Amino acid sequence: MKQGAFSLAVLSGVVSTASAALKVDFGSADSIRAAAKDVAFDAVSYYKGNETGEIPGMLGDEPYDWWWSGSVLMSTLIDFWYYTGDSSYNALVPQGLLHQVGPNKDYMPPNHTASLSNEDQGFWGMAAMQAAELNFPSSEADWSSLARNVWSTQLWRFENEETCNGGLRWQVAPTNNGYNYKNAISNAVFINLGARLGRWTGNATYAESAERTWSWLTEVGFLTEDFRVYDGGRVEQNCTDINKAQFSYSAGVLLQSAAFLYNQTTGDAQKRWRDRVVGLTDAILTTFFEDGYHFEIACESRDGACNSAMLFFKGMVTRFLASTVQVAPFTKDSISKVLKTNAEAAVKTCTGGDNNRQCSFSWAKGKFHNETDVPSQLNALSALSVLLQDEVSEKGIATNATSNPDGGSEGGDGSGSNNAGNGGQGQNGNGNGNGNGNGGSAGTTTRVTVGVLVAGLFAALL
């Protein structure tokens, strides 16, 4: 795939400085920042959402045009701005985040109803929450209210679900393929929003919902005592037919959640969350990191087995790890060391494409491997950006009480109007058998190929 064209209006003043293989002095913040700027330029060049006739917030190019993948681009660019101070793409982010909110300001746009999953909606809500916490500048949005609206719709579904003794389903509507499947990631993003809204507001209700959902994950067996995170199970089998495929983004979302809950609790509760942070950190670094770099075990050991959604996971997990360090500083020694070796491995692959600095998804090969795609660039961008975490440590991660209104965390035109609907859409039913029978949520939407792939992974991992 060639790099996509990008609107000159957004790229005005954005200059790409490198024309050879990406070179980084990892001992120099300026060098890291310059390299991140180049990789960001390459990543954004794939985005078409602000071109005439295109849809803001959507990547637009198959096979990377999952609805949720647009939220990954927005989240990555928010972090790029936060860590590097580079505001080159700050106009792009609110445009994309606000275009996708839907009529009830809860990230349920009608044009995505046919493939809307709880995790899809949750990732957009997490991006909005991130914008609030990092004081992302925008006069147009009340970011935290958008996140609250997502959480509210998912709370209604959670409380009205009877199968498998609770838990969110993968898909929202009964007509969607995969409605009969409950998975770790959909419940993880619900936990994540509760954990972060609890810290943001100081309202214990959010944290209590996160704790209750966490308990359900462990009781159903999707999260084990040794912190393995399995994909999910079918409601017809009371969720006992657990798909034991492990995907790094599920564990990463839960780690960030536990870190935020650690940060807002005290006493025995804080110790419990600290233990969970430690356990998940160890499990992630043991399971998904090989020789200090991210290796997606569910698919990367077999060429061609990683579908287009899985290609986004490395950058996401990298940023979850860095965020964990900020709110649970006791993890810094173990995590920061790996973030450096992770970035070094990523940069070694950045020698391809027309400009000789396109990066590869597979960091294990230690060289460019013939991919030129947006997830590979976003992964490398995340790996570089988070290395600047010491430079932003004094900024911290805001709460409602400490946020800067000028940064757009609160106020605006009511884009997060807190009038979200109940989000039912059949979520409290018993399913209609429309699922593909295999489950498997890596990829989030209902493309049959994902179910087939994960079914194969399940068989291979048993």
Helices and strands as residue ranges (DSSP letters): H 8-11, H 29-44, H 67-84, H 92-99, G 110-115, H 118-133, H 143-159, G 163-165, E 181-183, H 184-201, H 204-220, E 232-234, G 235-237, H 248-264, H 267-287, E 289-290, E 293-294, G 310-312, H 313-327, G 329-331, H 332-348, H 374-385, G 386-392, G 405-407, H 448-461
